[in-house]
Amino acid sequence: MKTLIIIAILCSTSICWSQTNVGVGTSKSTVNVLGQSPHVPFAVIDNDTISSAGQFYCEEWANAQTEWYNLNEFGEIVGTSKVVSKDFYDVTKCYELELKTTIGLDGIGLYTSKNVDWEVDSSQIWAPLPEEKMKLDTFLFKMNELVIDHGKPSYVDTLEGKYIYFKIPANKNENKNYFPNTRCVVYGKRYLVIAYLNNQNEWTLAHLENEYTNNDYKLFTPIALIDIDKDGIPEIIYQDSLGHAFWDKILKIENIETIDSWKVEATSVGGATI
């Protein structure tokens, strides 16, 4: 479906896009999300509700020439792509798509349907001081000793882990935010961990994903940080891979009163690069 972009406004803390038409069969309040790699149905965002897209959309979202927005790791729109080919994968019974950038930048390979007023807040980003980074290295060393079976070395050990630092911004409505300006990090490699700096400026565990962490090929990679449901607390999008098989997942705080209540809210159809 051809979509005409009417206006793009660059704001101090967000990028806002508006348009006349809505692509990929969405309503004005619904955003569809394609997984990073392989590009398969990932999530459906309807107002403040996040859910897995599932097999239902495998054929509908595979239409040739359909256009999607390219996102960066903070959810900002940096370009537009269109579907140029599709490959049916018999294991998942779904199409894996190839997209080509037609406007702007490639982004990180994460895509949303062209929609009205997609808007994100990038004020949650921060950078640690050297001593805070040193404390994090010590924290992760202790995590490695607790979580990893060192008798089972993995090829993942040769890779660099990935960090995304974020803070939970102060909310205008204090009743909707119980820990404003809390500084956090999500780190992924052989496991995925969310940690935060407590009142003593020490790193504290908030959440851990470590299923099959001692498998030779298991790798957790943070992809993006986006406040998808606009509750003031950013969701974490990460890729969960096992050998040549990949799934994208969204982590969301389940209870805004507790910083250690993260859960997987959506999972992509998944696929393989073989």
Secondary structure, DSSP 8 states (H G I E B T S, - for coil): ----EEEEEE-SS-EEEEESS--TT--TTEEEEE-SSSB-EEEEEETTEEEE--GGGTTGGG-TT-EEEEE-TTS-EEEEEEEEEEEEETTTTEEEEEEEEEEE--TTSEEEE--TTEE---TTB----HHHHHHHHHHHHHHHHHH--TTS--GGGGS--EEEEEEE---SSGGG-SSTTEEEEEEESSSEEEEEE-TTS-EEEEEEE-TTTTSTTEEEEEEEEE-TT-SSS-EEEEEEEETTEEEEEEEEES-TT-TT-EEEEEE---EE--
